[in-house]
Amino acid sequence: MSFTFEQCQAHATAKDCWIVVSGKVYDVTKYLDKHPGGDGLILCLAGRDATADFDEAGHTKHAHALLNEYFIGTCEGGGRAVVREEMQAHEEKCAARSHWWFSFILVGIVALFFKYTV
């Protein structure tokens, strides 16, 4: 089956998560809880071309083979279909997800400071 990149972009949630790697489309929804790096790494790539991120992560042969289990079709336009503006938005989204704990810790420190200095 063949999908447009726009169709892939519509599947970008934890309940419906597709990624594109090297022009192939994978429905990785059921794999999110199993991913050793956590679901956040995949979710910030949901509905996008994840080729560069997948390749740069240094995945094992087992990980490459595992991908085949989630293959559902090809993406028209092939891999690396994300335009520059979308990549920038993706990077900002991932940064926000990976640094949520910083805000939580900062608020905790400020609360403790005011509790014990007042």
N, C-alpha and C positions, 0 to 999 in steps of 0.2 A: 504494500500500500504506500502511496505517496502523499505527503502533507506539504502544505505551504508553510513558510516560516511564520506567517500570521496565525495559522491554525495551531502551531506549536506554542506560540506566545500565550494562547488562551488557557494553557494547562500549566499554571504557575502557582499552585497552592499545595499545602501539605496533604490535602485530600485528593489532589489530581495533579501530579508532578511529572512533567515530561522534560527531558533535556535532549539536545542535539550534540552528537559527537561525531566528527568527521563525516557529516552529511547523513548520518543515520539517527533515527528518532527512537528514544527509549522512554518507556513509561516506568519510572523508578519509584512510583508511589509506595509500593509494598516494600521497597528496599530502604526507605528513609530511616526506619528504626534500627536497621541492621548495619548502617554505615559506620565503620570504626571511628571516623572523624566527627560523627554527629550529623544530625539531619540539617543543621544550619548551613553547612558547607554546600549541600546540594540545593537547598531551598533558595539560596541567593542566586543560583544559576537556573532555577526553574523557568521553563518556557524560553530559554535562551540557548545560544550556541556555547556549549561548555568545552569545546575542543581544546582550546589553549590551557584552560584550568586543569582538565583531565590529564593532558600530556605533561604539563609542568609538575604535577603532583607525584610523578614517579610511580604510578600504579604498577603492581606486579602482573605477571602473566595470568595469575588467578583472577585478578580484578578485571582484566581485559576479557577473559573467558566468561566471567560472571555477567558482564554487560550483555552478552548474547541472550541471556535469559529474559531480558527486559526489552529486547528489540521489537518494535512494532511497525517500522517502515522507514522510508527515506524522506529527506527534507529537500524540497525543490530549492535549488540554489546552492545545495551542498553545505559544507562546513564553513565556519567563520562568517555567517550571514549577518551578524550584528553590526550595525553601523556605529560610528564613533560616539555619537551622542548617547546611544543606548548603553554602550560599554561604560561610559562615565556614570550614568545613572545606576547601573549595576554595581559598580565599584563603591558608590556612595551607600547603596542599600546594604551591601555586604559589610562595609565598615560599621554602619550603624548597628547591625545585628551582632557583630562580633565584639562590640565595645559597650553593650548595654550594661554590663556589670560595673563598668567604670562609674557610670552615673549613680548606680545603686550604692556603691562604696562611698562616693563623694557625699551623697545625701546623708549617709550614716555617720560619717565623720563630722559633718557640720552639725547634725543633731546632737551628737555626743559633746561637741565643743560647747554648744549653747546650754546643754543640760548641766554640765559641770563648771561652767564659768559664770553662770547667773546666780 
